[in-house]
């Protein structure tokens, strides 16, 4: 099968999200004039090491985007399998100003380098200052890029000097209603490295 996105795919559901999988989930926390917000975004990833930078994309002008435009800061909370139900609850289309931390029973605490809440028991949190917000092609697509100014690692996830994902099993997004979880890892050495 081949199709041009502009012509449509002819399938009952759009396969685009299912093709780009698994995708890490950035559980984005922010704060604005209307209060605290917590929402998952699966168009999320790291984009540079030095300085460390991340990006996520938002379709629509959601509370996360409005808060970030106002304050120029946000936190990326890494989602573990144990938090899947709470994460899913925060993905709902709630009225502006809804506090998803409270709604989902997620404990929050303050970030260290930015005025923003974070998920208290997340395996890792990246505190970010916005470097750029880019309007993308399409009706209402936005790319948010941030420099990481602080990193929290949960103590039980650091083993022998390494951040160990098998300690918390990261949740990933597939297409449609599909999710997956990392339960195994393996190492491969790049050619020329020891």
Secondary structure, 3 states (H helix, E strand, C coil): CCCCHHHCCCCCCCCHHHHCCCEECEEEEEEECCEEEEEEECCEEEEECCCCEEEEEEECCCHHHHHHHHHCEEEEEECEHHHHHHHHHCCCCCCCCCCHHHHHCCCEEECCCCCCEEECCCCEEEEEEEEEEEEECCCCEEEEEEEEEEEEECHHHEECCEECHHHCCEEEECCCCCEEECCCCCCCCCCCCC
